[in-house]
Amino acid sequence: MFMPETQLVESSGRLVPGKKQFFVELLLALVLSRLPYISLPFHWLESYFHELSHGIAAIISGGVVSHIRLFPDGSGLCFSQGGWPVLIGFSGYTGAALWGALLFLMSCLRSGIRQSYLALGIVVLLTLLLWARDILSIAIMASLAVLFLLPLKLTYNTLLRGSLRLVALIVMLNALASPAVLLGLGQRGDASLLADLTMIPSVIWVMLWFAVGLGALYLCWRVIVFNAPRKVNSAKTSGN
C-alpha cells in the first residue's frame, strides 16, 4: 500500500484532531469495539488486515498465498506455501496494528481523503478476487469493501476523516487486545506456532505484539502532538 507524499496539516484541527478530541475518539473506539453486533464489522476488519499481513509476508519472503478465510466470529486463516514461517507468523498481529496506524495517518493528509477510501476499498476487492474461495469469506470481504466505498457518498470531508480515524483506532485496539487473549488460554495460534519454530516462549511473542500495538498508538499520538497549535510569545518593545 502506498501513501501519497503530501504533508500533514500543521495546525488545522479540522484535519488533525486536538489532544482532547483524540482521547474522546479513543474512548469511543474502545466502547464501539466492545459492543455486541456493532463491533463485529470492526473485528472482521482487524482479522482481514491480520490475514492480509500474513499473506504479504509470505509473498515477500518467497512464498505463495493459496487463499484467505474469514469467519463470522472475527477469526481468520491464511493458507500459504513456502516463505519464511517466522516472518509469516509474526506479521499477523504486527501488520494489523501497522495497518491501523496507516489508516490514521491517511485520515490526516492534507488532501486525498476520498482517494484513500477508494484505494482501501480496491485493496479489499482485489483480495476478494485473488484469495477468497468460500461464500463466507466473499461475503465478509464484500461487506468490508462497502465499509470503505459507501462513505464516498458523504459530502463532508471532515466526516470522512473522523470516520477513518475512528476505524483506525478500533483496528489498533483490536490488534492490541487479540494477542493478549492468547495469554493463559493455551490455545493454538500464531504465538504457539512461533514458539515451536524458535523455542522462544509464546508469552514473549505476545509481549512483542503488545509493544507493537502500543507503538502504533503512540505514533498516532505523536502526530497529534506535532501538529498541535503552538503558542506564539510576542515580545513587547519599548521606545526611548
N, C-alpha and C positions, 0 to 999 in steps of 0.2 A: 504494500500500500504506500503510495507516495503522497506526501503532503506538500501543497503549493508553497513556494518560497515567498510568502508575504509576511510582513511584520505584524506582531501583535500590537494592538492599540495601546498607547502609553498611559492614558489617563481616563478614558471614557468608561463610565460604569455601565453603559448600555452594551458594551462588547465584552468586557472583563468584569465580573461581579466584584463588589467590595467584600471586605473580610466578613462583615456581619451576614451579608447575603450568602456567602459561601457556606457558612455554618448552618444557616437556615436550610439551604438546599441539601446539605449533607444530612441534616436531621430528617428532612422529608424523604430523601433517598433511603435512609435507614428504615423509616416506617413503611414505605412502599415495598421495600424488598422483603418485608416480613408479613405483609397482609396476604391472607389466603386468596387464591384465584387471581387477584390483581397482580401479584408478584410473579405469577407463572411465566408470562412472556419474557420477563427480565431474566428469570432462571434459564429459559431457553436460549436467550441471547448470550449469557455468560457461558453456557455449555457449548454453544456454537463457536464462540471465539476460542474456547478451550480446545475443542477438537480440530478447528481450523489451524490453530498453532501447532498441534501435533503434526498435522498434515504438512504444513510449511517446513517444519523441522525435518521431517522425513525426506522431503524433496531436496532441500539444500544440503543434506548430508548424503545424498546419492541414492535415496530410496524411491519407492513408487507408492502412491496412495491408491488403494483399491476402492474404498468407499467410506462414507461417514454416516453413522446412525445417530439420530437424536430421539429421545424418548419423552413421553408426556410429563414424567416426573422431574424433568430437568437434568437428567443424566445423559451421557452420550458415549460413543465409541468411535475411534478412528482406526481403520484397518489399513495397514501398510506393510510393504515388504522391503527389506534392505534398510539402508541408512544406519545411523549411529543410535542404538537404543537408549543410551543415557541422555543424549540431547533430545531425542523424541519424547522420552518420559518426563524430562524436566520442563519441557516447553509448554505443557498444557496450562497449568495454573499461572506460570510466569507470563505466557502470552496473553491470557485473559486480562491480567492486571495491566499489561502494557497497552493492549487494545483500548481499555478503559481510559488510560491516560491520553492516548492518541485522540479519542473522541472528544475529551475535554479540551485539548489543545486546538482541535479543529473548530470547536464552538467559539474560540477566542480569536480566530483570524479576522483581520480587518475586512476581508471580502471573501466571497466564495462559499457562504454557508449553504446555499441551495445546491451548489456543485458537490459539497461534502456529503449531503444527504443522498444525492443521486449516485455518487461513487460508492457509498456504502451499500445502497440497495443493489447496485450492479454486482458488487462483490458477492453478496448473498445469493443472487440469482445465478451467477457463474458457478458457485459452489454447488448449488442445487443441480445444475445441468451436468456438472462433471462428476460429482461424487454421491449424490443422493440416489438410492436404489429402491427404498421401500416407501410405502404410502405415508407412513407417519412422518418420516424424515422430510419427505417432499412437502407435506402439509405444514410442518413446523417452519421449515426454511422459507416457504412462501409467505407465511404469516410474518416472519422477521423482515422479509423484503418489503412487505406492506408497511411495517412499522417505520421504515426509513423513507419509503416513497410517498406514502399518503400525506405526511406533513408538508410536502411540497405545494399542496393546495393552499396552505396558510399564506396570508398576505403580509404578515408582520415578521421581519427577520429577528426581532427581539424575542418573540415567542419561539421561533425555531432554535435560536441559540440556547435559550433557557431549557427547552425540552432536551436538546442534545447533551447539555451539561448534566441534567438530571439522569439521563440514561447512562452517561459515562460514570457518574458516581455510583449508581446502582451496580453496574458491571464490576467496578473496582471493589465495592463492599462485598458482593457475592464471591469475587475471586479471593478476598481475604477470608471469608467465612468457610468456603468449601474445603480447603485443605485442613483447616482447624477441626472439621468434623471427623477427619481421619484419626485424630488422636483418641486413643482409648477404645476404639471400636473393633480393632483387629480385622478390619475388612480388607480384601484385596483391592489394590488400586495402584495409582502411579507411585506412591511412596513405597509400597511393598515391592513393586517391580524394581525400582531403583535400588532399594536395599539389597535385593537378590543379586543385582548386576554389579554393585560396587562394594558391598559389605559395609556400607555406611548406614547406620540405623535410620529407620523411617522418620523418627522424630526430627532428625537433623534436616531432612528434606522438607518436612512440613514447616520447620522454623525458617528455612531459606525462602520458601514460598511466601510465608507471612511477611518476611522482611521486604521482599519484592513488592508485595501489595501495599505495605506502608510507604515504601519508597515512591510508588506511583502516586499515592495520595499526597505525599509531601511535595512531589514535583508540581502538582496542581496548585498546592498552597503557595509555592514559591512564585508561580506565575501571578497569582493574586497579589502577593506582597510586592513583587517587582513592578506591577502595573498600577499599584495604588497611587492616588493623587498625593503629591508631595507638597508640604507646606513651604512656602517661599518666605524667608525672613527679609523684610525690607529695612534697610539701614537708613536712619534719619541723618541728614547732614544739616549742619547749622552754618549760616554765613556770618562773617565778621562785619 
